[in-house]
Amino acid sequence: MLDVLGLEPDEERVYRALLGRPGSTAALLCGHLDDLAHAPVARALSRLVEWGLVSRSADERFTAAPPAVALGALISQRRDGLRIAEHALVTFAEEHRAAMTGSSISDLIEVVTGVDAIRHRFLQVQQAARTQVRSFITAPFVALPPDENTAEPVAIGRGVHFRAVLDRAVLSEPGIIEDAIASLGRGVHLRVADELPMQLVLADADLGLVPLAVTPAGEPGAALLHRSGLLDALDALFETVWRNALPLELSGTGGETGPTVEIGATGPTDLDRRILALLLAGLTDLAAATQLGLSARTLHRRLRHLMDLAGVRTRMQLGAHAVRNGWAEPVRT
């Protein structure tokens, strides 16, 4: 557990044994840790004293320092080291960009072949991001499904901003709604487009990963792009699609309650806006009702009321009216 702080397994075991046995000698610890000989225990104690995790008395008795103090200091040192490494990363990245200026095409585009290699690069691109990650999500998933993207929560934890556009067809994939709810809960901004031209992930303005067609050998491929005119074009493409896509508003909890289904006389309620956002995003009536914790009957009643408010006769006309008048947008408070 403490190997991330630089401690060896034997050192961690000795420290934990000392926590409940202050003033122990090396011999007493050996008796408690019966699978460790005297030499490894003595070596671990010596190292723990150097680390400041254990104090030694004149009569060779050892006491563990309070974890909040001793381990807290080690954690702070590690954080400082990581910050220094992040600053070094920025410097190295600038040096790399300068070196890539005028490079050949082969230096700017790396072809990655095979599912495992693509997955590895997909995670690496996100790990390399310093400010933002943008992506187009289509099915089938070449790298890995969204719910297996372990790099996303880690990057968000260090302050990276995520935006993603989903192809409307992706919404029918099993489990995608639950995963979208989890991402929205982490602060990811999601939008939906009728159709996306490709799968794509961009890290800042420095790296891009684009899946390619399957090779003749049957393996999927992808292109890893470094800063170049092509990457700039993909950057612009993402922003254009993002502006025209519809925001995806989902709720992690349902529950049909009286006040939320009251009919507003002059405009849509917050529940109405959620219904419209889900239907415009491509969910079926049943999926939207389930997501909001409503019965199908209540959802249809709300839609009929909205059509009356809008003065339209068809669902298509209602959708156009909702987009024009901002009915599918959340209320700003």
Secondary structure, 3 states (H helix, E strand, C coil): CHHHHCCCHHHHHHHHHHHCCCCECHHHHHHHCCCCCHHHHHHHHHHHHHHCCEEECCCCCEEECCHHHHHHHHHHHHHHHHHHHHHHHHHHHHHHHHHHCCCCHHHHEEEEECHHHHHHHHHHHHHHCCCEEEEEECCCCCCCCHHHCCHHHHHHHCCCEEEEEEEHHHHHCCCHHHHHHHHHHCCCEEEEECCCCCCEEEECCCEEEEEECCCCCCCCEEEEEECCHHHHHHHHHHHHHHHHCEECCCCCCCCCCCHHHCCCCCCCCHHHHHHHHHHHCCCCHHHHHHHHCCCHHHHHHHHHHHHHHHCCCCHHHHHHHHHHHCCCCCCCC
